[in-house]
Amino acid sequence: MSDMDLFPQTYGARGLNLSDVPLASLPGAIPRVPQFQDSPAPITSASESPRPATSEILAAHFVRKSYRKGPLSIPVLQGVELAVHQGEFVSIVGPSGCGKTTLLHLLATLDRPDAGEICFEGNRIDNLPTAGRDILRNRYFGMVFQFYHLLPELSVLENVLMPAMIGQGIFGYLANRSANRARATEMLKMVGLGHRTKHKPRELSGGEMQRTAIARALVSRPQVLLADVADR
């Protein structure tokens, strides 16, 4: 089996079709999400016209998010609009506490907006059931967290292999073990850590842990890479 067979991309030339994500067999599944033009209108002002269908790969539309602290409601995002197209590199910059990490978590479906929509290739994804969002993050999104979230009991190589272990299941992973390890090793060499495969995260520098997280995020050939990079 070639290395290219490892992480099958169920999306076609026109992008992700949510009928390819096996939501129907998942607990709490919902019907396939319609395209923009068929979706109910989001919360918008009276002056706004309906959104046309677009070629955006990832988008936030009129997204609002607040957090509660005791009796206080603290608004973080207030009507955010963001569109990212295929091949674009987009940086979200701002002072600490302005909502950058919150927005990335919403885009990655790790959290839900209070209002508005998060869409991937024209399909709304913020309202998917938990299992459906897990599938999207495993197959289509790569994430580099601000604090890396490496598993301390695993080696560097095993940490990079985690998306394959989760996505393929134990039998699928074991059937493709050699090819999986080859792909993970290739990613570690690409970020300059080919000599660190057997080390544990505690034996790495901060920069090496970050590069391990980058290799893990890229190993499944995601369509979208979301990186929460702190300005240290």
C-alpha positions as a Markdown table, in Angstrom:
| # | Residue | x | y | z |
|---|---|---|---|---|
| 1 | Met | 0.0 | 0.0 | 0.0 |
| 2 | Ser | 1.4 | 3.4 | -0.9 |
| 3 | Asp | 1.7 | 6.3 | 1.5 |
| 4 | Met | -0.9 | 8.1 | -0.5 |
| 5 | Asp | -3.5 | 5.6 | 0.6 |
| 6 | Leu | -3.3 | 6.4 | 4.3 |
| 7 | Phe | -5.8 | 9.1 | 4.8 |
| 8 | Pro | -8.4 | 8.8 | 2.1 |
| 9 | Gln | -9.9 | 12.2 | 1.2 |
| 10 | Thr | -13.6 | 11.6 | 0.8 |
| 11 | Tyr | -14.1 | 15.0 | -0.7 |
| 12 | Gly | -14.1 | 15.4 | -4.5 |
| 13 | Ala | -12.9 | 18.1 | -6.8 |
| 14 | Arg | -15.7 | 20.3 | -5.8 |
| 15 | Gly | -15.0 | 19.9 | -2.1 |
| 16 | Leu | -16.6 | 18.3 | 0.9 |
| 17 | Asn | -19.9 | 16.6 | 0.5 |
| 18 | Leu | -21.3 | 16.0 | 4.0 |
| 19 | Ser | -23.1 | 12.9 | 2.7 |
| 20 | Asp | -19.6 | 11.4 | 2.7 |
| 21 | Val | -19.4 | 12.0 | 6.5 |
| 22 | Pro | -21.3 | 9.0 | 7.9 |
| 23 | Leu | -23.5 | 11.1 | 10.2 |
| 24 | Ala | -26.6 | 9.0 | 9.6 |
| 25 | Ser | -25.1 | 6.2 | 11.7 |
| 26 | Leu | -24.0 | 8.4 | 14.5 |
| 27 | Pro | -26.0 | 9.1 | 17.7 |
| 28 | Gly | -27.9 | 12.4 | 17.4 |
| 29 | Ala | -27.3 | 12.6 | 13.7 |
| 30 | Ile | -28.9 | 15.4 | 11.7 |
| 31 | Pro | -29.8 | 15.5 | 8.0 |
| 32 | Arg | -27.2 | 16.6 | 5.5 |
| 33 | Val | -26.7 | 20.3 | 5.8 |
| 34 | Pro | -27.9 | 22.4 | 2.8 |
| 35 | Gln | -25.8 | 24.9 | 0.9 |
| 36 | Phe | -25.9 | 28.6 | 1.7 |
| 37 | Gln | -28.6 | 29.4 | -0.7 |
| 38 | Asp | -30.9 | 26.7 | 0.8 |
| 39 | Ser | -30.1 | 27.5 | 4.5 |
| 40 | Pro | -32.3 | 29.6 | 6.8 |
| 41 | Ala | -31.1 | 33.2 | 6.9 |
| 42 | Pro | -28.7 | 33.9 | 9.8 |
| 43 | Ile | -29.3 | 36.7 | 12.3 |
| 44 | Thr | -28.6 | 39.8 | 10.3 |
| 45 | Ser | -29.6 | 43.4 | 10.2 |
| 46 | Ala | -32.6 | 44.4 | 8.2 |
| 47 | Ser | -30.4 | 46.1 | 5.6 |
| 48 | Glu | -28.4 | 43.0 | 4.8 |
| 49 | Ser | -29.3 | 41.0 | 1.7 |
| 50 | Pro | -29.2 | 37.2 | 1.6 |
| 51 | Arg | -25.7 | 35.7 | 1.1 |
| 52 | Pro | -25.0 | 34.2 | -2.3 |
| 53 | Ala | -23.3 | 30.8 | -2.6 |
| 54 | Thr | -19.5 | 31.3 | -2.4 |
| 55 | Ser | -16.3 | 29.3 | -3.0 |
| 56 | Glu | -15.1 | 29.9 | 0.5 |
| 57 | Ile | -13.3 | 27.0 | 2.1 |
| 58 | Leu | -13.9 | 28.2 | 5.7 |
| 59 | Ala | -16.0 | 31.1 | 6.8 |
| 60 | Ala | -17.6 | 32.8 | 9.8 |
| 61 | His | -20.8 | 34.7 | 9.2 |
| 62 | Phe | -22.1 | 37.2 | 11.7 |
| 63 | Val | -20.6 | 35.2 | 14.6 |
| 64 | Arg | -21.2 | 36.3 | 18.1 |
| 65 | Lys | -19.8 | 34.8 | 21.3 |
| 66 | Ser | -19.9 | 35.9 | 24.9 |
| 67 | Tyr | -18.7 | 34.3 | 28.2 |
| 68 | Arg | -20.4 | 34.5 | 31.6 |
| 69 | Lys | -18.5 | 35.3 | 34.8 |
| 70 | Gly | -21.0 | 35.2 | 37.6 |
| 71 | Pro | -23.8 | 37.7 | 36.8 |
| 72 | Leu | -21.7 | 39.3 | 34.1 |
| 73 | Ser | -21.9 | 38.6 | 30.4 |
| 74 | Ile | -18.6 | 39.4 | 28.7 |
| 75 | Pro | -18.9 | 39.9 | 24.9 |
| 76 | Val | -15.9 | 38.6 | 23.0 |
| 77 | Leu | -16.9 | 38.4 | 19.4 |
| 78 | Gln | -19.6 | 40.7 | 18.0 |
| 79 | Gly | -20.8 | 40.0 | 14.5 |
| 80 | Val | -17.5 | 38.6 | 13.1 |
| 81 | Glu | -17.3 | 38.1 | 9.3 |
| 82 | Leu | -14.4 | 36.1 | 7.9 |
| 83 | Ala | -13.8 | 34.3 | 4.6 |
| 84 | Val | -10.8 | 32.1 | 3.7 |
| 85 | His | -10.4 | 30.7 | 0.2 |
| 86 | Gln | -8.4 | 27.8 | -1.1 |
| 87 | Gly | -4.6 | 28.5 | -1.0 |
| 88 | Glu | -4.9 | 31.6 | 1.2 |
| 89 | Phe | -2.8 | 32.3 | 4.3 |
| 90 | Val | -4.7 | 34.5 | 6.7 |
| 91 | Ser | -3.4 | 36.0 | 9.9 |
| 92 | Ile | -5.7 | 37.2 | 12.7 |
| 93 | Val | -3.7 | 39.6 | 14.9 |
| 94 | Gly | -4.6 | 41.7 | 17.9 |
| 95 | Pro | -3.8 | 42.3 | 21.6 |
| 96 | Ser | -4.1 | 39.5 | 24.2 |
| 97 | Gly | -7.8 | 38.9 | 25.1 |
| 98 | Cys | -9.3 | 40.3 | 22.0 |
| 99 | Gly | -10.8 | 36.9 | 20.9 |
| 100 | Lys | -8.3 | 35.4 | 18.5 |
| 101 | Thr | -8.3 | 32.0 | 20.3 |
| 102 | Thr | -12.0 | 32.1 | 20.7 |
| 103 | Leu | -12.5 | 32.6 | 17.0 |
| 104 | Leu | -10.1 | 29.8 | 16.1 |
| 105 | His | -12.0 | 27.4 | 18.5 |
| 106 | Leu | -15.2 | 28.3 | 16.8 |
| 107 | Leu | -13.8 | 27.8 | 13.3 |
| 108 | Ala | -12.5 | 24.4 | 14.4 |
| 109 | Thr | -15.9 | 23.5 | 15.9 |
| 110 | Leu | -14.3 | 23.1 | 19.4 |
| 111 | Asp | -17.0 | 25.5 | 20.6 |
| 112 | Arg | -20.3 | 26.8 | 19.3 |
| 113 | Pro | -21.2 | 30.5 | 18.6 |
| 114 | Asp | -24.0 | 32.2 | 20.4 |
| 115 | Ala | -25.3 | 33.4 | 17.0 |
| 116 | Gly | -24.2 | 33.2 | 13.4 |
| 117 | Glu | -22.7 | 30.4 | 11.4 |
| 118 | Ile | -19.4 | 28.6 | 10.8 |
| 119 | Cys | -19.2 | 27.0 | 7.3 |
| 120 | Phe | -16.8 | 24.7 | 5.6 |
| 121 | Glu | -16.9 | 24.5 | 1.8 |
| 122 | Gly | -20.5 | 26.0 | 1.8 |
| 123 | Asn | -21.8 | 23.6 | 4.4 |
| 124 | Arg | -22.8 | 24.8 | 7.9 |
| 125 | Ile | -20.8 | 22.9 | 10.5 |
| 126 | Asp | -21.2 | 24.6 | 13.9 |
| 127 | Asn | -24.6 | 22.8 | 14.3 |
| 128 | Leu | -23.3 | 19.3 | 13.6 |
| 129 | Pro | -23.5 | 16.7 | 16.3 |
| 130 | Thr | -20.4 | 16.0 | 18.3 |
| 131 | Ala | -19.4 | 12.9 | 16.4 |
| 132 | Gly | -19.7 | 14.7 | 13.1 |
| 133 | Arg | -17.5 | 17.6 | 14.2 |
| 134 | Asp | -15.0 | 15.0 | 15.5 |
| 135 | Ile | -14.8 | 13.5 | 12.0 |
| 136 | Leu | -14.3 | 16.9 | 10.4 |
| 137 | Arg | -11.5 | 17.7 | 12.8 |
| 138 | Asn | -9.8 | 14.4 | 12.2 |
| 139 | Arg | -10.0 | 14.3 | 8.4 |
| 140 | Tyr | -10.2 | 17.9 | 7.2 |
| 141 | Phe | -8.7 | 20.3 | 9.8 |
| 142 | Gly | -5.2 | 20.4 | 11.2 |
| 143 | Met | -4.8 | 22.3 | 14.5 |
| 144 | Val | -1.7 | 23.6 | 16.3 |
| 145 | Phe | -2.7 | 24.7 | 19.8 |
| 146 | Gln | -1.1 | 27.5 | 21.7 |
| 147 | Phe | 0.1 | 25.1 | 24.4 |
| 148 | Tyr | 0.7 | 22.2 | 21.9 |
| 149 | His | -1.3 | 19.5 | 23.9 |
| 150 | Leu | 1.2 | 16.7 | 23.3 |
| 151 | Leu | 0.5 | 13.5 | 25.3 |
| 152 | Pro | 3.4 | 13.3 | 27.8 |
| 153 | Glu | 3.4 | 9.5 | 28.0 |
| 154 | Leu | 3.8 | 9.0 | 24.2 |
| 155 | Ser | 6.9 | 9.5 | 22.2 |
| 156 | Val | 7.2 | 12.2 | 19.6 |
| 157 | Leu | 6.5 | 9.7 | 16.8 |
| 158 | Glu | 3.5 | 8.4 | 18.6 |
| 159 | Asn | 2.1 | 11.9 | 19.2 |
| 160 | Val | 2.3 | 12.6 | 15.4 |
| 161 | Leu | 0.6 | 9.2 | 14.8 |
| 162 | Met | -2.4 | 10.1 | 16.9 |
| 163 | Pro | -4.7 | 11.3 | 14.0 |
| 164 | Ala | -4.2 | 8.0 | 12.2 |
| 165 | Met | -4.8 | 6.0 | 15.4 |
| 166 | Ile | -8.0 | 7.9 | 16.0 |
| 167 | Gly | -9.3 | 8.1 | 12.5 |
| 168 | Gln | -8.5 | 4.6 | 11.3 |
| 169 | Gly | -9.5 | 2.7 | 14.4 |
| 170 | Ile | -7.3 | 0.0 | 15.9 |
| 171 | Phe | -7.7 | -2.6 | 13.2 |
| 172 | Gly | -7.3 | -0.1 | 10.3 |
| 173 | Tyr | -4.3 | 1.5 | 12.0 |
| 174 | Leu | -2.6 | -1.9 | 12.6 |
| 175 | Ala | -3.3 | -2.9 | 9.0 |
| 176 | Asn | -1.5 | 0.2 | 7.8 |
| 177 | Arg | 1.1 | 0.5 | 10.5 |
| 178 | Ser | 4.2 | 0.6 | 8.4 |
| 179 | Ala | 2.8 | 3.2 | 6.0 |
| 180 | Asn | 1.4 | 5.3 | 8.9 |
| 181 | Arg | 4.8 | 5.3 | 10.6 |
| 182 | Ala | 6.6 | 6.2 | 7.3 |
| 183 | Arg | 4.2 | 9.2 | 6.8 |
| 184 | Ala | 4.7 | 10.4 | 10.4 |
| 185 | Thr | 8.5 | 10.0 | 10.2 |
| 186 | Glu | 8.4 | 12.0 | 6.9 |
| 187 | Met | 6.6 | 14.9 | 8.7 |
| 188 | Leu | 9.0 | 14.9 | 11.6 |
| 189 | Lys | 12.0 | 15.0 | 9.2 |
| 190 | Met | 10.3 | 17.9 | 7.3 |
| 191 | Val | 10.2 | 20.0 | 10.6 |
| 192 | Gly | 13.8 | 19.0 | 11.5 |
| 193 | Leu | 12.9 | 16.4 | 14.2 |
| 194 | Gly | 13.8 | 13.2 | 12.4 |
| 195 | His | 16.4 | 12.5 | 15.2 |
| 196 | Arg | 13.8 | 13.0 | 18.0 |
| 197 | Thr | 11.2 | 10.3 | 17.1 |
| 198 | Lys | 11.7 | 8.3 | 20.3 |
| 199 | His | 12.0 | 11.2 | 22.7 |
| 200 | Lys | 9.1 | 12.2 | 25.1 |
| 201 | Pro | 7.7 | 15.7 | 25.1 |
| 202 | Arg | 9.4 | 16.5 | 28.4 |
| 203 | Glu | 12.7 | 16.0 | 26.7 |
| 204 | Leu | 12.0 | 18.6 | 24.0 |
| 205 | Ser | 12.5 | 22.4 | 24.0 |
| 206 | Gly | 9.5 | 24.6 | 23.5 |
| 207 | Gly | 10.3 | 25.1 | 19.8 |
| 208 | Glu | 10.7 | 21.3 | 19.3 |
| 209 | Met | 7.3 | 20.7 | 21.0 |
| 210 | Gln | 5.7 | 23.3 | 18.7 |
| 211 | Arg | 7.3 | 21.6 | 15.6 |
| 212 | Thr | 6.0 | 18.3 | 16.8 |
| 213 | Ala | 2.5 | 19.8 | 17.0 |
| 214 | Ile | 2.9 | 21.1 | 13.5 |
| 215 | Ala | 3.9 | 17.7 | 12.2 |
| 216 | Arg | 0.9 | 16.2 | 13.9 |
| 217 | Ala | -1.4 | 18.8 | 12.4 |
| 218 | Leu | -0.1 | 18.1 | 8.8 |
| 219 | Val | 0.2 | 14.3 | 8.9 |
| 220 | Ser | -3.3 | 13.7 | 7.6 |
| 221 | Arg | -3.0 | 16.2 | 4.7 |
| 222 | Pro | -5.8 | 18.5 | 6.0 |
| 223 | Gln | -7.6 | 21.0 | 3.8 |
| 224 | Val | -7.3 | 23.7 | 6.5 |
| 225 | Leu | -4.5 | 24.3 | 9.0 |
| 226 | Leu | -5.5 | 26.4 | 12.1 |
| 227 | Ala | -2.6 | 27.6 | 14.2 |
| 228 | Asp | -2.9 | 29.4 | 17.5 |
| 229 | Val | 0.5 | 30.9 | 17.9 |
| 230 | Ala | 1.2 | 33.0 | 21.0 |
| 231 | Asp | 3.5 | 36.1 | 20.7 |
| 232 | Arg | 6.0 | 35.2 | 23.4 |
